[in-house]
Amino acid sequence: MKKYFSYVASIMFFGAVLFMSSCNDNPDVIDNPDTSSTELLVEKFTEAPMLDGTIDAMWGASQKLLGTTEVPNLPARLTHLNSDGAGIEENLGLFDPYSGEKYDYTMRAGYFGTDIYFLFEWEDAEDSKDRQSWYFDPSDKLWKGEHKYANNASDKFYEDKFAFLFPIGDVDGFNTTTCYATCHTVSTIANPKDKHTRHYLLTDGQKIDMWHWKRVRGTYLGQVDDQKMVYDDNTKGSAANGRKGDETGEGGYSDNKQTLNNGTADVSVPKYVIPNKSDYYWISKDDIDNATAKLVTAVDAEGVLTFAGGTINPADGGYEQATGTKRIPSVTTKPFTLGRGDITIQAKHTGTGWVCEFTRKLDTGDADDVVFDITKEIAFGIAIFNNAAIAHAVKPNLILKFEQ
């Protein structure tokens, strides 16, 4: 059934967008030649920095881009986004309960030879990696995943992430609104669990480069997911979605999920488990290849999982919702390949925040990637996801410039 959100909510949302987009001329202007609130100067390095998540002395001379990202307040979700059906989440804003959260960040950049380097730090007291872990519900006798979309502050089971957006050539509106040039709301929900705010471009043939680091899914080989945003037909309503992976290559993760019959019905269960392991949040290709991870081959009506050489009985404990230390990861990880794997990263959580060092070729030769021309400046925007699937704190209207 189609659901409608009010015209007033739409106007309020776009009004907020325009307000935030116009604020970059003022907000917290920093009167210091070594810092800026709007421009990131890419220093001309004399050598390449070591990517290890440790801030080497060579970064000390780099100009700092300082600022604060904030999670926008969006209209109500209009549909149940979690798997447990209609409920309180329908009355929450799309980004609730994260709306209004702010995260301070510092960014530096440099280039050497054919490569560009970034150092990105932001405040975050917790290393979030408990991403939708599998738990067992004894009342339903079913394996379930923790919610993807939090219903309250105690319901956050996801991973930390960040995203960068760069235009590839001319993109309508990007130089003045950056991130918001891709963000559109709709008046109807076309399909169950569609979101009323989606990312896509309005002009066919235009394209944006999206760098999307995921703490859990990008850890296996230290990679940032190289994606893009393209045109989609806005008459499709909430079904319009222009976010895609780069044309070549494969993503570095898959759902750790399969369907088996428990003797009564077809049910969802984990595909792989690591027996007797605690506090683990992904299963790598290596774990699977060396048989550390076991393929689940059967499940019974009590939820007991069978694998070659043993079983997991949830009644033994450790698989309780939110607290069980043996809850099972929701994803398996592998390398991002070809065009999806152009960006290398090393990320460390310090106990108070993230230190991320990452690099890419100035020109990868891939049509889905931005080309960094050191003689030109380019607009960009960033987003920080704090233990969130979609609720991102944004900072639009930033400029990248190169030291000559």
C-alpha positions as CSV (number, residue, x, y, z in Angstrom):
1,M,0.0,0.0,0.0
2,K,1.3,3.4,-0.9
3,K,1.9,5.9,2.0
4,Y,2.2,9.6,1.7
5,F,4.2,12.1,3.7
6,S,2.9,15.7,4.0
7,Y,3.8,18.5,1.7
8,V,4.7,20.5,4.7
9,A,7.3,17.9,5.7
10,S,8.8,18.1,2.2
11,I,9.1,21.9,2.4
12,M,10.7,21.7,5.8
13,F,13.2,19.2,4.6
14,F,14.2,21.1,1.6
15,G,14.3,24.3,3.7
16,A,16.7,22.6,6.0
17,V,18.8,21.5,3.0
18,L,19.0,25.1,1.6
19,F,19.8,26.5,5.0
20,M,22.6,24.0,5.6
21,S,23.9,24.4,2.1
22,S,24.1,28.2,2.4
23,C,25.9,28.1,5.7
24,N,29.4,27.3,4.3
25,D,30.2,31.0,4.0
26,N,30.0,31.6,7.7
27,P,29.7,28.8,10.2
28,D,32.9,28.4,12.2
29,V,35.4,30.3,10.0
30,I,38.9,29.8,11.3
31,D,41.3,32.7,11.1
32,N,44.5,30.7,10.7
33,P,46.5,30.1,7.5
34,D,47.3,26.6,8.7
35,T,43.6,25.7,9.1
36,S,40.4,26.2,7.2
37,S,36.7,25.3,7.6
38,T,36.0,25.1,3.9
39,E,39.1,24.3,1.9
40,L,41.4,21.3,2.0
41,L,44.9,22.1,0.6
42,V,46.6,19.0,-0.8
43,E,50.2,19.5,0.1
44,K,52.9,18.6,-2.4
45,F,54.8,15.8,-0.6
46,T,58.5,15.0,-1.1
47,E,57.8,11.4,-0.2
48,A,54.9,9.1,0.3
49,P,53.5,8.7,3.9
50,M,53.4,5.3,5.4
51,L,49.8,4.1,5.6
52,D,49.5,2.5,9.0
53,G,46.9,4.6,10.9
54,T,49.7,6.4,12.8
55,I,50.1,10.1,12.2
56,D,53.7,10.5,11.0
57,A,55.7,13.7,11.5
58,M,55.4,14.5,7.8
59,W,51.7,15.3,8.3
60,G,52.6,18.1,10.7
61,A,53.2,20.7,8.0
62,S,49.9,19.9,6.2
63,Q,47.0,22.4,6.4
64,K,44.1,21.1,8.4
65,L,40.5,21.2,7.4
66,L,38.5,21.5,10.6
67,G,34.8,21.2,11.0
68,T,31.7,19.5,12.4
69,T,29.3,17.1,10.7
70,E,25.7,16.9,11.7
71,V,22.9,14.3,11.2
72,P,19.9,16.1,9.5
73,N,16.4,15.7,10.9
74,L,14.3,14.0,8.2
75,P,10.5,13.3,8.0
76,A,9.0,10.1,9.4
77,R,10.0,6.8,7.8
78,L,6.5,6.0,6.5
79,T,7.3,2.3,6.3
80,H,8.7,-0.4,8.5
81,L,12.4,-0.8,7.7
82,N,13.2,-3.6,10.1
83,S,12.3,-7.3,9.5
84,D,9.9,-7.5,12.4
85,G,7.1,-5.6,10.7
86,A,5.1,-2.5,11.5
87,G,5.9,-0.9,14.8
88,I,7.2,2.1,16.5
89,E,9.8,2.7,13.8
90,E,7.1,4.0,11.5
91,N,6.7,7.1,13.6
92,L,10.4,7.9,13.8
93,G,12.2,10.2,11.4
94,L,14.3,8.4,8.8
95,F,17.5,9.2,10.6
96,D,16.2,8.9,14.2
97,P,17.5,8.2,16.8
98,Y,20.7,9.8,15.4
99,S,19.1,13.1,14.3
100,G,21.1,16.1,15.5
101,E,24.2,14.2,16.5
102,K,27.4,16.1,15.7
103,Y,30.9,14.8,15.1
104,D,34.1,17.0,15.0
105,Y,36.6,16.1,12.4
106,T,40.1,17.0,11.1
107,M,41.3,16.3,7.6
108,R,44.7,16.6,5.8
109,A,45.8,15.6,2.4
110,G,48.9,15.4,0.2
111,Y,50.1,14.1,-3.1
112,F,53.3,12.5,-4.3
113,G,54.1,11.0,-7.7
114,T,50.9,9.5,-9.1
115,D,49.0,9.2,-5.8
116,I,46.9,11.3,-3.5
117,Y,46.8,10.7,0.3
118,F,44.2,11.6,2.9
119,L,44.4,11.7,6.7
120,F,40.9,11.8,8.2
121,E,40.3,11.9,12.0
122,W,37.0,12.3,13.8
123,E,35.7,12.0,17.4
124,D,34.0,8.7,18.3
125,A,34.2,7.1,21.7
126,E,33.4,3.6,20.5
127,D,34.7,1.3,17.8
128,S,31.3,0.1,16.4
129,K,31.5,-3.3,14.7
130,D,28.5,-5.3,16.1
131,R,26.8,-5.1,12.7
132,Q,23.4,-6.9,12.8
133,S,24.8,-9.9,14.5
134,W,22.7,-13.1,14.5
135,Y,21.0,-13.9,17.8
136,F,18.4,-16.6,18.8
137,D,14.9,-15.6,19.8
138,P,13.7,-18.4,22.2
139,S,10.1,-17.3,22.0
140,D,9.8,-17.7,18.3
141,K,12.6,-20.4,18.2
142,L,14.1,-18.5,15.3
143,W,17.5,-17.1,14.4
144,K,17.3,-13.3,13.8
145,G,19.6,-10.4,13.0
146,E,19.8,-7.3,15.2
147,H,18.0,-4.4,13.7
148,K,19.6,-2.6,10.8
149,Y,17.7,0.6,11.5
150,A,17.8,1.6,15.2
151,N,14.5,2.2,16.9
152,N,16.0,3.8,19.9
153,A,19.4,4.8,21.4
154,S,19.9,1.2,22.8
155,D,19.1,-0.4,19.5
156,K,22.2,0.5,17.5
157,F,23.9,-2.6,16.0
158,Y,25.9,-1.5,13.0
159,E,29.4,-0.3,12.0
160,D,31.2,3.0,11.7
161,K,31.6,4.3,8.2
162,F,32.5,7.4,6.2
163,A,31.7,8.6,2.7
164,F,33.3,11.1,0.3
165,L,31.5,12.5,-2.8
166,F,33.4,14.0,-5.8
167,P,31.9,15.0,-9.1
168,I,33.1,13.3,-12.3
169,G,33.0,16.2,-14.8
170,D,30.0,18.6,-14.6
171,V,27.2,17.6,-12.3
172,D,24.1,19.9,-12.0
173,G,24.1,21.7,-8.7
174,F,27.1,20.0,-7.2
175,N,29.4,23.1,-7.0
176,T,26.8,24.9,-4.9
177,T,25.2,22.1,-2.8
178,T,27.6,19.1,-3.2
179,C,26.1,16.2,-1.3
180,Y,22.6,17.6,-1.5
181,A,22.7,17.6,-5.3
182,T,22.2,13.8,-5.1
183,C,19.6,13.7,-2.4
184,H,15.9,13.7,-3.3
185,T,12.7,13.1,-1.4
186,V,9.5,11.5,-2.8
187,S,5.8,11.7,-2.0
188,T,5.0,8.0,-2.2
189,I,6.5,4.7,-1.0
190,A,6.5,2.6,-4.2
191,N,7.7,-0.7,-2.6
192,P,7.7,-2.0,1.0
193,K,10.8,-0.9,2.9
194,D,11.7,1.7,0.3
195,K,13.1,4.9,1.8
196,H,11.5,8.3,1.1
197,T,14.9,10.0,0.7
198,R,17.2,8.4,-2.0
199,H,20.4,9.3,-3.8
200,Y,20.4,9.7,-7.5
201,L,21.1,12.3,-10.2
202,L,18.5,14.0,-12.3
203,T,20.5,14.3,-15.6
204,D,21.2,11.2,-17.6
205,G,25.0,10.7,-18.3
206,Q,26.2,12.6,-15.2
207,K,28.1,10.8,-12.5
208,I,29.5,11.2,-9.0
209,D,32.4,9.2,-7.4
210,M,31.5,7.9,-4.0
211,W,34.2,6.5,-1.6
212,H,32.5,4.5,1.1
213,W,34.6,3.0,3.9
214,K,32.9,0.4,6.1
215,R,34.6,-0.5,9.3
216,V,33.5,-4.2,9.2
217,R,33.2,-4.9,5.5
218,G,36.4,-3.0,4.6
219,T,38.7,-4.5,7.2
220,Y,39.7,-7.7,5.4
221,L,42.4,-6.2,3.2
222,G,42.1,-2.5,4.2
223,Q,40.0,-1.2,1.4
224,V,37.4,1.5,0.8
225,D,34.4,0.5,-1.4
226,D,34.7,2.5,-4.6
227,Q,31.1,3.3,-5.7
228,K,29.3,5.9,-7.8
229,M,26.0,7.8,-8.1
230,V,24.3,8.0,-11.4
231,Y,21.0,9.1,-13.0
232,D,17.7,7.4,-12.2
233,D,14.1,8.3,-13.3
234,N,12.5,10.3,-10.5
235,T,9.0,9.3,-11.7
236,K,9.8,5.9,-10.0
237,G,9.3,7.6,-6.6
238,S,11.0,5.8,-3.8
239,A,12.1,3.0,-6.2
240,A,14.6,5.5,-7.8
241,N,18.1,4.8,-6.6
242,G,21.3,5.9,-8.3
243,R,23.8,4.4,-5.9
244,K,25.8,1.7,-7.7
245,G,29.2,-0.1,-7.4
246,D,31.8,0.8,-10.0
247,E,31.3,-1.0,-13.3
248,T,34.3,-3.3,-13.0
249,G,35.1,-5.5,-10.0
250,E,33.2,-7.1,-7.2
251,G,32.3,-5.9,-3.7
252,G,34.2,-7.2,-0.7
253,Y,31.3,-8.7,1.3
254,S,28.3,-10.9,1.2
255,D,25.4,-11.6,3.6
256,N,26.2,-14.5,5.9
257,K,22.7,-15.8,5.4
258,Q,20.9,-18.8,3.9
259,T,17.5,-20.4,4.0
260,L,17.0,-23.9,5.4
261,N,14.0,-26.0,6.4
262,N,13.7,-26.7,10.1
263,G,11.2,-29.5,9.6
264,T,8.2,-27.2,9.7
265,A,9.1,-24.2,7.6
266,D,11.8,-22.5,5.6
267,V,13.7,-20.2,7.9
268,S,16.7,-17.9,7.8
269,V,19.9,-19.0,9.5
270,P,23.6,-18.1,9.4
271,K,25.5,-19.6,6.5
272,Y,28.9,-19.9,8.3
273,V,29.8,-20.1,11.9
274,I,33.1,-20.3,13.8
275,P,32.4,-22.8,16.6
276,N,33.1,-21.6,20.2
277,K,34.3,-18.2,19.1
278,S,33.2,-15.1,21.0
279,D,33.1,-11.4,20.1
280,Y,33.6,-11.8,16.3
281,Y,31.9,-9.6,13.8
282,W,32.9,-10.8,10.3
283,I,34.0,-14.1,8.8
284,S,36.7,-13.7,6.2
285,K,37.5,-15.6,3.0
286,D,40.5,-17.0,4.8
287,D,38.3,-18.4,7.6
288,I,36.2,-20.1,5.0
289,D,39.1,-21.4,2.9
290,N,41.0,-22.9,5.8
291,A,37.8,-24.4,7.3
292,T,38.0,-22.4,10.5
293,A,34.5,-21.3,9.5
294,K,32.0,-24.1,9.2
295,L,29.1,-24.3,6.7
296,V,25.8,-24.7,8.4
297,T,24.0,-27.6,6.7
298,A,20.9,-28.0,8.8
299,V,18.6,-26.5,11.5
300,D,16.0,-28.1,13.6
301,A,12.7,-26.8,15.1
302,E,14.6,-25.8,18.4
303,G,17.1,-23.8,16.4
304,V,20.0,-26.2,16.8
305,L,22.5,-25.6,13.9
306,T,24.4,-28.5,12.4
307,F,27.8,-28.3,10.6
308,A,30.4,-30.9,9.7
309,G,31.8,-32.1,13.0
310,G,29.3,-30.6,15.4
311,T,26.3,-28.5,16.4
312,I,25.4,-25.2,18.0
313,N,22.6,-25.4,20.5
314,P,21.4,-21.8,21.3
315,A,20.0,-23.1,24.6
316,D,23.6,-23.5,25.8
317,G,23.7,-19.7,26.0
318,G,25.8,-16.9,24.4
319,Y,23.3,-16.1,21.6
320,E,21.0,-13.8,23.5
321,Q,19.7,-10.6,21.7
322,A,22.0,-7.6,22.3
323,T,24.2,-9.3,25.0
324,G,25.2,-12.7,23.8
325,T,29.0,-12.9,23.3
326,K,28.7,-15.8,20.8
327,R,26.3,-14.0,18.4
328,I,27.2,-14.8,14.8
329,P,28.5,-12.2,12.2
330,S,26.1,-11.0,9.6
331,V,28.7,-10.8,6.8
332,T,31.5,-12.7,5.1
333,T,34.4,-10.6,3.8
334,K,36.7,-10.9,0.8
335,P,38.7,-8.5,-1.4
336,F,37.2,-5.7,-3.3
337,T,38.5,-6.2,-6.9
338,L,39.3,-4.1,-9.9
339,G,37.3,-0.9,-10.0
340,R,35.7,-1.5,-6.6
341,G,39.1,-1.8,-4.9
342,D,41.1,1.3,-6.1
343,I,41.3,2.9,-2.6
344,T,43.6,1.5,0.1
345,I,43.1,2.4,3.8
346,Q,44.5,1.8,7.2
347,A,42.2,2.7,10.1
348,K,42.8,2.7,13.8
349,H,40.4,3.5,16.7
350,T,42.3,5.3,19.4
351,G,39.7,5.0,22.2
352,T,38.4,8.5,21.5
353,G,38.1,8.5,17.8
354,W,39.2,7.3,14.4
355,V,42.5,7.9,12.5
356,C,42.2,6.9,8.9
357,E,44.9,7.1,6.2
358,F,43.9,6.2,2.7
359,T,45.2,6.6,-0.8
360,R,44.3,6.4,-4.5
361,K,45.8,7.1,-7.9
362,L,45.3,10.7,-9.0
363,D,44.0,9.2,-12.2
364,T,42.9,5.5,-12.1
365,G,41.9,5.4,-15.8
366,D,38.5,4.2,-14.7
367,A,35.5,6.1,-16.2
368,D,33.7,5.7,-12.8
369,D,36.4,7.5,-10.9
370,V,37.1,11.2,-10.4
371,V,40.4,12.4,-12.0
372,F,42.3,14.7,-9.7
373,D,43.9,17.4,-11.8
374,I,46.5,19.2,-9.6
375,T,46.0,22.4,-11.5
376,K,42.3,22.6,-10.6
377,E,40.1,22.8,-7.5
378,I,37.2,20.5,-7.0
379,A,34.1,20.6,-4.8
380,F,33.4,17.7,-2.4
381,G,31.3,16.7,0.5
382,I,31.7,14.2,3.4
383,A,29.6,12.1,5.7
384,I,30.3,10.3,8.9
385,F,28.2,7.3,10.0
386,N,28.5,6.6,13.8
387,N,27.2,3.0,14.3
388,A,24.6,3.7,11.7
389,A,23.3,2.1,8.5
390,I,21.9,5.2,6.8
391,A,21.9,8.1,9.3
392,H,24.9,10.1,8.3
393,A,26.2,13.4,9.6
394,V,27.1,15.5,6.6
395,K,29.4,18.4,5.8
396,P,28.7,19.9,2.3
397,N,30.3,22.6,0.3
398,L,34.0,21.8,0.8
399,I,36.8,22.5,-1.7
400,L,39.9,20.5,-2.6
401,K,42.9,22.5,-3.8
402,F,46.4,21.4,-4.7
403,E,49.6,23.1,-3.6
404,Q,51.7,23.8,-6.7
